[in-house]
Every structure is written in C-alpha cells, then in structure tokens.
Amino acid sequence: MNQNVIDNETQEKLDAFIKQEEGDSNDYKGLLAKFITLVAVGMSLFHLYAAYSIVPTQQLRVIHVALVLFLVFLSFPIAARFKNRLMPWDIVFALGSIAISYYILSGGDDFMDRNTAPNPTDVMVGIALILLILESVRRTNGMILVTVTILFLLYALFGNYLPAPWTHKGYDLDRLVGYMYMTLEGIYGTAVDVSATLIILFTIFGAFLQFTGAGKFFIDFSFAAMGGKSSGVGRTIVMSSFLLGGPSGSGVATTVTVGSVAAPMLEKVGYERNAAGGLLAAGGLGAIISPPVLGAAAFLIADFLKISYLDVLLMATIPTILFYLGLFVMVEIDVRKYGMKSIHFESVETAWQLTKKYWFHFFSLISIVVFMLLGFSPVMAVFWATVVSALSSMLREDTAIIPWAWFKGKEPILSGLYNSNLTKALASGSTGVLAIAATCAGAGLIVGTVTLTGLGLKFSSIVIQYAGGSLLLTTIFTALVVWIVGLAVPVTASYIICAVIAAPALINLGVPAFAAHMFIFYYAVLSEVSPPTALSPFAAAAICKGNPYKTTLQTWKYVAPAILVPFMFVLDKSGVSLLLMGSTDALEKADWMQIAWVSFTAVVGIICLAGGLQGWFIEKTKVFERVIMVASGVALAYPSTEADLVGFIGFALVIITQTIQHFKLRPKSV
C-alpha cells in the first residue's frame, strides 16, 4: 500500500481547512487537556444514555446547549492571539452557560408558561444566552453566520418599519427574547432537537468507526478491489469516498483522508494536478449526500417533514447512485482523455484477504439501516450500531477499542482506560459536533424569527410573484437563493435558513414537500464546492499542489452532472420517482415501470452531460458534438416525453458521429 506522502507544510494547510470546517480549537496540554477530554466523554455518555433511556425533551435540549457552549468557550479562543491559553473570560462564559441552563431547568413549567410576558430577570438571562450563542457561533463558524443571524433578529425587532410586502406587526425585545428561549420554538427548536439526538449520536458513531480502524480498512479495500489498471485509481477514489464518506458525512475529512493516500497515484497515472484535486473534492462532496449518514442536514429534513429517517435514506438512494455514476463516467473518460499510462499498483493484501480479516467493518457500515428496517427508531438504530461497532472491534487485537492488554491486567486500570481508543472515540464524538451544534443553536434564532414574523410565506409569495407563477423560474430562483446563502454559511445552516424561507414557494406551486426539501438540501450541499466556502476543493488543491480556484472549477465539472438531478424531482410529478416516491408506504403503491423509466433517462442524461463537459466521449468531441451532448443531457433531465425524445435523438446522433470517427482513427493507432 502507498503510505501518506504529505510534507509538513501541506499537512499544516490541510489541518487549517479541517479546522475551518470544524473550528480552530485550542490544543491544551496537562490537566486542562484531561479535564476537557473527560467533559467531552461525559457529554457523549450522557447523550448515549439519553438515547437508551427517557430524558424529557426540554431537559435534553437545554443540557445539550449548555454542554456545547461550555466546551466551545473552553476549547475555542476568543481571538487567534489567545490560542492555547485559557483566559478568565472563557471561564466566565463557560460557567455562565451552565448557570443559564440551571435557571431555565429550575424554573419548571412556570418558566415556560410566562414566555409571552417574561419578567425582567427572564429577559436579562435570555439576552445573555443569545449573546453567548452568537459568540459561540463566531468562534466556531466565523462572523458571516453571526451577521446573518443578527440581521434576522433585527428584522424581528424593526420589521414593522419596512415597506410591504416585507413588513410585519413588530415585536418588542421582551416578546422576542421570551419566544426565543422560553419556548421550544426558537433556540430550543427543531435544529437543536436534531443536534441533541441524531447529529451527536451519528458523530459518536463516526468516531467509533475511525478509532476502530474502519476508515483505513475502507480505503485499503477500495485500492485492493479497484487497483491494477490505469482507470483503477480514479475508480478507487470514487469507491473509497463512498465507503468512507457514508459513515463520516464530512466532505473535507473524506477528501483529505482519501487524498493523502491517492494523490501520488493520480499523478503517476497522468492526471493533471487541478483535475486530480477536482476528482478528490467531488468524491468528498459525495460523502454529504451518501447513506447511511448523509450530512447533518438530512436529520433536519426528517424532523421538518415529520417523517422517519429511513424515508430520508430511501429518498437519497437513487440521487446518490446518479452522483457516483456521473463520477464513474467522468473517470472512465479521463483514462482516454489523459492517455493514461497503464501502471500496476502493488497492494500488500488482496480485497479477499482484507475482507476475511476485517469483515465486521462492513457490518458496522450497514448496521444502522439493518436496525431501522427491523423497526428501531433512528436514535436507537445508531445507538445499537455504535455498540455493535465497539463489540465487533474486540474481535481483533489491532482494532480493539479497549486494548486486549488492559483486560489481561498488563495496563494500569485508570490510565489504560483513559488512553484507550474508547475514550478517544467518546471525546472525539463530542468535540466533533461542537461547530455543528453551535450552528444549530444559532439557526434556532433564525428559524424562530421566520416563524414569529411569517417571513417564510412572505418570501415565497415574493419569489412566485417575480417568477410570474412559473414553476421552472421559481425553481431556478430557489436554487440561486440556496446557492448564494450557501456561499456564506455551512451546509447545515444554509439548509435550515432556506427550508424555512424558500421551501414554501415550491410547495405553494404544487411540489411535494419532501421533494422541495430534498431540492434545497442538494443545492445547500453543492454550494459547499463554491468559493469562498470551497473547503474540499481548496484542501484537495493543497494535497495535489494545484491552483485552488482551478481545482474548484474542475470539481464543478465533475459534479455538474449531479447539478441537474434536483431539477428532475421538482419540475414534474413523475420526477419524484427518483426519490422513490418519498416514503416506504408510497413506494409500495408506486408504478415501478415509471420509476425504472425516469431513472433510465436520468442515467443517460448524466452520461450525456459527462461526455459534453469533458470534451471527450469515445474520442475527442468536436464543438457541435459537445453542444448536442450538453443539450441532450439537459433535455433528458426534464421529465417529459417530448424532452426525452429530443435527448435520445441527440445522444444517438453523437454516438454515430463518434463511432465513425473512432473507426477512422483506429488504423492509424494500430
């Protein structure tokens, strides 16, 4: 196997990109490091307990936010110059977060009942909580999301001074603060609920897979299964990104992990640097839309729509297959386009040998879905999947989450347990969720404003008015809104904001709610590869020594076939076939021929787009062939018989001209 071939300077750049996604935390030593680790372990154990036992909703959400804020203020500096130093104000903010949660929980039902007329103390405590949340968002996600959140709060306070149709009746500070933290609508609403139940549990599960060696196994297995031929390296990246990204749900982490192993191989077989980076970043992006975990926003879809998480996984199945199919086609074309050298990469072990040794990692990957199919709730499914991952890791000494030596009494009881992978996984589960959880608490302020002021319905009526009632134009406007919001804020935040302000526009024009939300989710994910937030392409450019902006453009080329897929499931009723009708119940009554046909046209459309965008198909394409292929791909993406006919005729025409060209060139190359 090729080892990591990354110099220190590049590694520092990559760490910076990962920190940008997860937050740039302090790196303490000594007792303080141990204290923070133990608090993080305690937080993970509390959430695992809450998954198994019943903790009242209000208590769970309030304690979750308190623990998140406590760890954020101890772990993230107020400014770069205070990095790795715990300052007095950090301690004050951290203890203040705990004190506020105590005030809320000790108030009981009386506290919740007076949300419309809070007393002066309630208002002071509420303002303090809002300020602490804004500061935690700033420390983990930067100023842009804080600015967006403040603008929404100002809209709630002063929107009555705006002209129609943006105006509302106006809310005073007491009413706004009361609504935001004395109900389960604002800060402690849907986003924090999902963060406190599903997101943190899936992050803990991902950490267990990482510390039991599952990530390394998936990469090794992909290289062993796909290696050998020149196109094998590209295929390997696609396959390992899927296997690794599925459980992690993080685009940057997947890009860096796969890229650190694969970048030298891509260079050897003849990939141009920016194209190599583009492929790595595109593979990483697939992590956010791939079952069984998807990105954090997928759990929010289930909660917003009040559907099971299994239904969200079901909806993601065909779009995920289409995304990776597009990448596979691109990779196959790359082999011809770059005239790749046929190089054989030696693998230490075959795929079969690896499977015989580490078969249980595959079970960890599918166990969540298996448990859900058996009727477990998503929370219980991920709880038991984590338990299975921990227990199955003990089958081998090199993967054991608690060292075998500890059980044999060869290691000290307490320090042996503290230094074990179990403690590391539990601590990593909590620290890994801090940036997303802070985003969810901040997003609660935005969602609270939208529901209090009715902004979502106002915004949708304005969009429909601008689009003249046209579904196609409304869809394009919505995609642009999601994309623009996504340029500034992370995927989870952009999905939450757009789900409450943009989804109603599509739903009002007859798009099923589940299709509208999946449309917004996909565009929120795709905005992840657009500057200035293009963390995955920038990380891939650092690994491959390419230009960050050229790498981003190459990433767009690789994911472009997938950009049209969301349009397919909103523009026509038949398009929801790609989402497998949105639920297991609807799927039972569905027309399978229609699902097969719509999926087939989508597959051909993606192949057309891939060929058109690559400028290569069977042979190098001429300009008119490229135009025809892109037009045919777009036509096949539009679910209607006439459009399909145009698309198939265009595709057939290019196949004929390309085949003639291939036979003309063939004798010369023999």
C-alpha positions in Angstrom: 0.0 0.0 0.0 1.2 3.6 -0.7 1.8 5.4 2.6 0.9 9.0 3.3 3.2 11.1 1.1 2.5 14.6 2.5 5.1 17.1 3.6 4.7 19.1 6.8 3.8 22.4 5.0 0.9 20.7 3.1 -0.2 18.9 6.3 -0.5 22.3 8.1 -2.6 23.6 5.2 -4.9 20.6 5.4 -5.2 20.9 9.2 -6.2 24.5 8.6 -9.0 23.5 6.1 -10.3 20.9 8.5 -10.2 23.5 11.4 -12.1 25.9 9.1 -14.9 23.3 8.8 -14.8 22.1 12.4 -13.5 25.2 14.1 -9.9 26.1 15.2 -9.8 24.7 18.7 -7.1 25.0 21.4 -4.5 22.3 21.8 -4.0 22.2 25.5 -1.6 20.0 27.5 -1.6 18.6 31.0 -4.5 18.7 33.5 -6.7 21.1 31.4 -6.5 18.8 28.4 -7.5 15.9 30.6 -10.4 17.9 32.1 -11.8 18.9 28.7 -11.4 15.3 27.4 -13.3 14.0 30.5 -16.1 16.6 30.0 -16.4 15.6 26.3 -16.5 11.9 27.3 -19.2 12.7 29.9 -21.2 14.6 27.2 -21.1 11.6 24.8 -22.1 9.2 27.6 -25.0 11.5 28.6 -26.3 11.5 25.0 -25.9 7.7 24.7 -27.8 7.4 28.0 -30.5 9.8 26.7 -30.8 7.6 23.5 -31.4 4.5 25.5 -33.4 6.0 28.4 -36.1 8.7 28.5 -34.8 12.2 29.2 -37.6 14.8 28.9 -37.4 16.9 25.7 -36.9 20.3 27.4 -34.2 19.0 29.7 -32.3 17.2 26.9 -32.2 20.3 24.7 -31.2 22.7 27.5 -28.5 20.4 28.8 -27.2 19.8 25.3 -26.9 23.5 24.5 -25.2 24.1 27.9 -22.6 21.4 27.4 -21.9 22.6 23.8 -21.4 26.2 25.0 -19.3 25.1 28.0 -16.9 23.1 25.7 -16.9 25.8 22.9 -15.8 28.5 25.4 -13.1 26.3 26.9 -11.9 24.8 23.6 -12.1 27.8 21.1 -10.1 31.0 21.7 -11.8 34.4 21.6 -9.1 35.5 19.0 -6.1 33.9 17.3 -3.6 35.6 19.6 -5.1 33.8 22.6 -4.7 30.4 21.0 -3.8 27.6 23.5 -4.3 29.9 26.5 -7.4 29.7 28.8 -8.4 33.2 29.6 -10.6 34.5 32.5 -13.5 35.5 30.2 -13.5 31.9 28.7 -14.2 30.6 32.2 -16.9 33.3 32.9 -18.7 32.5 29.6 -18.4 28.7 30.2 -19.8 28.9 33.8 -22.4 31.4 32.6 -23.7 28.9 30.1 -24.2 26.3 32.9 -25.8 28.9 35.2 -28.3 29.9 32.5 -29.3 26.2 31.9 -29.8 25.8 35.7 -32.0 28.9 35.7 -34.2 27.5 32.9 -34.5 24.0 34.3 -35.1 25.1 37.9 -38.0 27.3 36.6 -40.0 24.3 35.5 -43.4 24.7 33.8 -43.9 28.2 35.3 -40.9 29.4 33.4 -42.3 28.1 30.0 -45.8 29.4 30.8 -44.7 33.1 31.1 -42.9 33.2 27.7 -45.3 35.9 26.4 -44.8 38.1 29.4 -41.3 37.4 30.8 -40.2 39.2 34.0 -37.0 41.5 33.9 -34.8 38.6 35.2 -36.0 36.3 32.4 -35.2 39.0 29.8 -31.7 39.6 31.2 -30.9 35.9 31.3 -32.4 35.4 27.8 -30.3 38.3 26.3 -27.2 36.8 27.9 -28.0 33.4 26.4 -28.5 34.9 22.9 -25.2 36.8 23.2 -23.4 33.6 24.3 -24.8 31.6 21.4 -23.8 34.4 18.9 -20.2 34.3 20.4 -20.1 30.5 20.2 -21.1 30.7 16.5 -18.5 33.3 15.9 -15.8 31.2 17.5 -16.7 28.1 15.6 -18.0 29.4 12.3 -16.8 33.0 11.8 -18.5 36.3 11.5 -20.7 35.8 8.4 -23.2 33.4 10.1 -23.3 35.7 13.1 -24.0 38.7 10.9 -26.8 36.8 9.1 -28.3 35.8 12.5 -28.2 39.4 13.8 -29.9 40.7 10.6 -32.8 38.2 11.2 -33.1 39.3 14.9 -33.1 43.0 13.8 -35.9 42.1 11.3 -38.0 40.7 14.1 -37.5 43.9 16.2 -37.8 46.5 13.4 -39.6 44.8 10.5 -42.7 46.9 11.2 -40.8 49.9 9.7 -40.2 48.1 6.4 -42.4 48.6 3.3 -44.9 46.0 2.2 -44.6 43.1 1.5 -41.7 42.7 4.0 -43.4 44.4 6.9 -44.9 42.7 10.0 -46.6 44.0 13.1 -43.3 44.3 15.0 -42.2 42.7 18.3 -40.6 44.3 21.4 -37.5 42.9 23.0 -39.3 41.1 25.8 -41.6 39.2 23.5 -38.7 38.3 21.1 -36.4 37.1 23.9 -39.3 35.2 25.6 -40.1 33.4 22.3 -36.5 32.6 21.6 -35.6 30.7 24.8 -38.8 30.2 26.9 -40.5 28.0 24.3 -39.4 25.0 22.2 -39.7 27.1 19.0 -36.6 29.3 18.9 -33.2 28.3 20.3 -34.5 25.0 21.6 -36.5 24.2 18.5 -36.1 21.7 15.7 -32.4 22.3 14.9 -31.2 21.8 18.5 -33.6 18.8 18.9 -31.9 17.1 15.9 -28.4 18.1 17.2 -29.1 16.7 20.6 -30.5 13.4 19.4 -29.3 12.4 15.9 -26.4 14.5 14.9 -24.3 13.9 18.1 -25.1 10.2 18.1 -24.0 9.8 14.4 -20.8 11.8 15.2 -20.1 9.4 18.0 -20.7 6.5 15.7 -18.4 8.0 13.1 -15.7 8.5 15.8 -16.1 4.8 16.8 -15.6 3.7 13.2 -12.5 6.0 12.9 -10.8 4.7 16.1 -11.6 1.0 15.4 -9.7 1.3 12.0 -12.8 1.1 9.8 -11.7 4.2 7.8 -8.3 2.8 6.9 -9.9 -0.6 6.0 -12.4 1.1 3.6 -9.5 2.8 1.8 -7.3 -0.3 1.7 -10.2 -2.4 0.5 -11.1 0.1 -2.3 -7.5 0.1 -3.5 -7.2 -3.6 -3.4 -10.6 -4.1 -5.2 -10.1 -1.5 -7.9 -6.3 -1.2 -8.3 -4.2 -2.6 -11.1 -5.5 -0.8 -14.2 -4.8 2.9 -15.1 -8.5 3.7 -14.6 -8.4 1.8 -11.3 -7.1 4.8 -9.4 -10.0 7.1 -10.4 -12.5 4.3 -9.6 -10.8 3.7 -6.3 -11.2 7.4 -5.3 -14.9 7.2 -6.1 -15.4 3.9 -4.2 -13.3 4.8 -1.1 -15.0 8.2 -0.9 -18.4 6.5 -0.8 -17.4 3.9 1.7 -15.5 6.3 3.9 -17.9 9.3 3.4 -21.1 7.3 4.1 -20.3 6.9 7.8 -18.5 10.3 8.3 -20.8 12.7 6.5 -17.9 15.2 6.2 -16.7 16.4 2.8 -13.4 17.9 3.9 -12.4 15.0 6.1 -13.2 12.5 3.4 -11.3 14.5 0.8 -8.2 14.8 3.0 -8.2 11.1 4.1 -8.6 9.7 0.6 -6.4 12.3 -1.0 -3.4 11.8 1.3 -3.2 8.2 0.1 -4.4 8.6 -3.5 -2.7 11.9 -4.7 0.7 10.4 -5.7 -1.1 7.6 -7.6 -3.2 10.2 -9.6 0.0 12.0 -10.5 1.6 8.7 -11.6 -1.1 7.7 -14.0 -1.2 11.1 -15.7 -3.9 13.2 -14.0 -3.3 16.9 -14.4 -2.9 18.5 -10.9 -6.2 20.5 -10.8 -8.2 17.7 -12.3 -6.8 15.3 -9.7 -7.8 17.7 -6.9 -11.2 18.2 -8.6 -11.9 14.5 -8.6 -10.8 14.1 -4.9 -13.1 17.0 -3.8 -16.0 15.7 -5.9 -15.6 12.3 -4.1 -15.6 14.1 -0.8 -18.7 16.0 -1.6 -20.5 12.7 -2.2 -19.9 12.0 1.5 -22.6 14.6 2.4 -25.3 13.0 0.2 -24.5 9.3 0.8 -26.4 7.0 3.0 -26.2 5.7 5.8 -25.3 9.1 7.4 -25.5 11.9 4.8 -24.8 15.4 6.2 -26.3 16.7 9.4 -29.0 18.4 7.4 -30.5 15.1 6.5 -31.7 14.6 10.1 -33.2 18.0 9.9 -35.2 17.0 6.8 -36.7 14.1 8.7 -37.6 16.5 11.6 -39.0 19.3 9.5 -41.2 16.9 7.4 -42.1 14.7 10.4 -41.1 11.6 8.5 -38.8 8.7 9.5 -35.0 9.0 8.9 -35.4 5.7 6.9 -37.6 7.6 4.4 -34.8 10.2 4.0 -32.3 7.4 3.3 -34.7 6.0 0.8 -35.1 9.3 -1.0 -31.3 9.7 -1.1 -30.7 6.3 -2.7 -31.2 7.0 -6.5 -29.7 10.5 -6.4 -26.6 9.1 -4.7 -26.3 6.3 -7.3 -26.6 9.0 -10.0 -24.0 11.2 -8.4 -21.4 8.4 -8.2 -22.4 7.1 -11.7 -21.6 10.6 -13.0 -18.2 10.4 -11.3 -17.5 6.9 -12.7 -18.3 8.0 -16.2 -16.0 11.1 -15.8 -13.2 8.8 -14.5 -13.6 6.4 -17.5 -13.5 9.3 -19.9 -10.4 10.6 -18.1 -8.5 7.5 -19.0 -8.9 8.2 -22.7 -8.7 12.0 -22.4 -5.3 12.0 -20.5 -3.9 8.9 -22.4 -3.2 7.3 -19.0 -0.3 5.1 -18.6 -1.1 1.6 -17.5 0.6 1.2 -14.2 0.1 -1.6 -11.7 0.0 -0.6 -8.1 1.0 -3.4 -5.7 -1.4 -4.0 -2.9 0.0 -5.6 0.3 -3.2 -7.7 0.6 -6.0 -8.7 -1.8 -9.5 -7.5 -1.2 -10.5 -11.0 -0.2 -7.7 -11.3 2.4 -8.7 -7.9 3.8 -12.4 -8.9 3.9 -11.6 -12.2 5.7 -9.7 -10.2 8.4 -11.9 -7.2 8.8 -15.4 -8.3 7.5 -17.0 -6.8 10.7 -16.3 -3.2 9.4 -18.8 -3.8 6.6 -21.4 -4.8 9.1 -20.8 -1.6 11.1 -21.5 0.3 7.8 -24.9 -1.3 7.1 -25.9 -2.0 10.7 -27.8 1.4 11.1 -30.0 0.6 8.1 -30.5 -3.0 9.2 -31.6 -1.9 12.7 -34.1 0.7 11.1 -35.5 -2.0 8.8 -36.1 -4.1 12.0 -38.2 -1.3 13.3 -35.8 0.6 15.6 -36.0 4.4 15.7 -33.1 6.2 14.1 -31.9 7.2 17.6 -31.9 3.5 18.8 -30.5 2.3 15.5 -27.4 4.5 15.8 -27.1 3.7 19.5 -27.0 -0.1 18.8 -24.8 0.4 15.7 -22.3 2.1 17.9 -22.5 -0.7 20.5 -22.0 -3.3 17.6 -19.1 -1.3 16.3 -17.4 -1.3 19.7 -18.0 -5.0 20.4 -17.0 -6.2 16.9 -13.8 -4.2 17.1 -12.7 -6.5 20.0 -12.6 -9.5 17.6 -9.0 -8.5 16.6 -6.2 -7.1 18.7 -5.2 -4.4 16.2 -8.8 -3.0 16.0 -9.8 -3.4 19.7 -11.4 -0.2 21.1 -10.1 -1.3 24.5 -6.7 -2.9 24.3 -6.6 -6.7 25.0 -3.6 -6.0 27.3 -6.0 -4.0 29.6 -8.2 -7.0 30.1 -5.1 -9.2 30.8 -4.1 -6.8 33.6 -0.9 -5.6 31.7 -2.0 -2.0 31.7 -3.0 0.3 34.7 -6.8 0.3 35.1 -7.5 4.0 35.0 -4.7 5.4 32.8 -5.0 2.3 30.5 -8.7 3.1 30.0 -8.1 6.9 29.7 -5.5 6.3 26.9 -7.7 3.7 25.1 -9.4 4.2 21.7 -12.8 4.1 23.6 -12.0 7.3 25.5 -10.6 8.9 22.3 -13.8 8.0 20.3 -16.2 9.2 23.0 -14.2 12.5 23.4 -14.0 12.9 19.6 -17.7 12.3 19.3 -18.5 15.4 21.4 -15.7 17.7 20.2 -16.5 16.8 16.6 -20.1 18.0 17.0 -19.4 21.4 18.6 -19.3 23.5 15.4 -22.5 22.0 14.0 -24.3 22.1 17.4 -23.4 25.8 17.8 -24.6 26.4 14.2 -27.9 24.6 15.1 -28.4 26.9 18.2 -27.7 30.0 16.1 -30.0 28.7 13.4 -32.7 28.3 16.1 -32.7 32.2 16.3 -33.2 32.4 12.6 -36.0 29.8 12.5 -37.6 31.5 15.5 -37.6 34.8 13.7 -39.1 33.3 10.5 -41.9 31.5 12.4 -42.7 34.5 14.6 -42.8 37.1 11.7 -44.2 34.8 9.0 -41.2 35.7 6.8 -41.3 32.3 5.0 -44.7 32.9 3.5 -43.9 36.5 2.6 -40.7 35.4 0.9 -42.4 32.6 -1.1 -45.1 34.9 -2.3 -42.4 37.4 -3.5 -40.5 34.7 -5.3 -43.6 33.3 -7.0 -44.6 36.9 -8.0 -41.2 37.5 -9.6 -41.3 34.2 -11.4 -44.8 35.0 -12.7 -46.1 31.8 -11.3 -43.8 29.7 -13.4 -42.5 26.6 -11.6 -39.3 26.4 -13.7 -38.4 30.1 -12.9 -39.3 29.6 -9.2 -37.1 26.5 -9.1 -34.2 28.4 -10.7 -34.7 31.4 -8.3 -34.8 29.0 -5.3 -31.7 27.2 -6.4 -29.9 30.6 -6.7 -31.1 31.7 -3.2 -29.9 28.4 -1.7 -26.6 28.7 -3.6 -26.0 32.3 -2.5 -26.8 31.6 1.1 -24.6 28.5 0.9 -21.6 30.6 -0.2 -21.6 32.4 3.1 -22.7 29.7 5.7 -22.1 26.0 6.3 -24.4 23.3 4.7 -26.5 22.8 7.9 -27.2 26.5 8.4 -28.0 27.1 4.7 -30.4 24.2 4.6 -32.2 25.4 7.8 -32.5 29.0 6.5 -33.7 28.0 3.1 -36.0 25.3 4.3 -38.0 27.9 6.3 -37.9 30.8 3.7 -37.6 29.2 0.3 -39.3 25.8 0.5 -42.9 27.3 0.9 -42.5 28.8 -2.6 -42.0 25.4 -4.3 -44.7 23.8 -2.1 -47.2 26.5 -3.0 -46.7 25.7 -6.7 -47.6 22.0 -6.1 -44.2 20.5 -5.5 -44.5 17.7 -2.8 -42.9 18.9 0.5 -40.4 16.1 0.6 -39.2 16.9 -3.0 -38.9 20.6 -2.2 -36.8 19.9 0.9 -34.5 17.4 -0.9 -34.0 20.0 -3.7 -32.9 22.6 -1.1 -30.7 20.0 0.7 -28.9 19.1 -2.6 -28.2 22.7 -3.5 -27.0 23.5 0.0 -24.5 20.6 -0.4 -23.5 21.7 -3.9 -22.7 25.3 -2.6 -20.0 23.6 -0.5 -17.8 23.5 -3.6 -18.2 27.1 -4.5 -15.8 29.9 -3.3 -15.4 31.4 -0.8 -16.5 28.3 1.2 -15.0 25.7 -1.1 -13.1 23.9 1.7 -13.0 20.5 0.0 -11.5 21.8 -3.4 -9.1 24.0 -1.5 -7.9 21.1 0.6 -7.6 18.9 -2.5 -5.6 21.6 -4.2 -3.2 21.7 -1.3 -2.7 17.9 -1.5 -2.2 17.8 -5.3 -0.2 21.1 -5.4 -2.7 22.6 -7.7 -4.4 26.1 -8.0 -7.3 26.3 -5.5 -9.6 28.2 -8.0 -8.8 26.0 -11.0 -9.3 22.9 -8.7 -12.7 24.3 -7.7 -13.7 24.7 -11.4 -12.6 21.1 -12.0 -14.7 20.0 -9.1 -17.7 21.7 -10.6 -17.0 19.9 -13.9 -17.0 16.5 -12.0 -20.2 17.3 -10.0 -22.0 19.1 -12.8 -24.0 16.0 -14.0 -25.4 15.9 -10.4 -26.4 19.6 -10.5 -29.4 18.8 -12.8 -30.7 15.9 -10.7 -32.5 18.0 -8.2 -34.4 19.7 -11.0 -35.6 16.3 -12.1 -37.6 15.7 -9.0 -39.4 19.1 -8.7 -40.3 20.0 -12.3 -42.7 17.2 -13.0 -44.8 14.8 -10.8 -43.1 11.8 -12.4 -39.7 13.2 -11.1 -40.5 12.1 -7.6 -39.8 8.5 -8.8 -36.1 9.4 -8.4 -36.9 9.9 -4.7 -38.6 6.5 -4.6 -41.9 8.4 -4.0 -40.7 9.9 -0.7 -41.7 7.1 1.7 -41.8 3.3 2.1 -45.6 3.5 2.2 -45.9 5.4 -1.1 -43.3 3.1 -2.7 -45.5 0.0 -2.1 -48.2 1.5 -4.3 -45.8 3.1 -6.9 -45.6 2.3 -10.6 -42.3 0.5 -10.9 -42.1 0.9 -14.6 -42.3 4.7 -14.3 -39.5 4.6 -11.6 -37.4 2.5 -13.9 -38.0 4.8 -16.9 -37.3 8.0 -15.1 -34.2 6.5 -13.6 -33.0 5.3 -17.0 -33.5 8.7 -18.6 -31.6 10.3 -15.7 -28.7 7.8 -16.2 -28.5 8.5 -20.0 -28.8 12.3 -19.3 -25.9 12.1 -16.8 -23.7 10.2 -19.3 -24.6 12.8 -22.0 -23.6 15.7 -19.6 -20.4 13.9 -18.6 -19.3 13.5 -22.2 -20.3 17.0 -23.2 -18.5 18.6 -20.2 -15.3 16.5 -20.6 -15.0 17.3 -24.3 -14.4 13.6 -24.8 -16.5 10.6 -25.3 -15.4 7.6 -27.4 -12.9 10.0 -29.0 -12.2 13.7 -28.6 -15.5 15.5 -29.3 -16.0 18.4 -31.7 -17.7 21.6 -30.6 -21.1 20.7 -32.2 -21.0 17.3 -30.5 -20.3 18.9 -27.1 -23.2 21.3 -27.6 -25.5 18.5 -28.6 -24.5 16.3 -25.7 -25.0 19.0 -23.1 -28.3 20.0 -24.6 -29.4 16.3 -24.7 -28.4 15.8 -21.1 -30.4 18.9 -20.1 -33.4 17.6 -22.1 -33.2 14.1 -20.6 -33.1 15.7 -17.1 -36.5 17.4 -17.8 -39.1 14.7 -17.1 -41.4 14.9 -20.2 -41.9 12.6 -23.2 -41.0 15.3 -25.7 -37.8 16.3 -23.9 -36.8 12.7 -23.6 -37.3 12.1 -27.3 -35.1 15.2 -28.2 -32.4 14.0 -25.7 -32.3 10.4 -27.0 -32.1 11.6 -30.7 -29.2 14.0 -29.8 -27.4 11.3 -27.9 -27.8 8.7 -30.7 -26.5 11.3 -33.3 -23.3 11.9 -31.3 -22.8 8.1 -30.8 -23.0 7.7 -34.6 -20.5 10.5 -35.3 -18.1 9.4 -32.6 -18.2 5.8 -33.7 -17.4 6.8 -37.3 -14.5 9.0 -36.0 -13.2 6.1 -33.8 -13.0 3.7 -36.8 -11.3 6.4 -38.9 -8.6 6.9 -36.3 -8.3 3.2 -35.5 -6.0 2.0 -38.3 -3.5 4.9 -37.5 -3.2 3.8 -33.9 -2.6 0.1 -34.7 
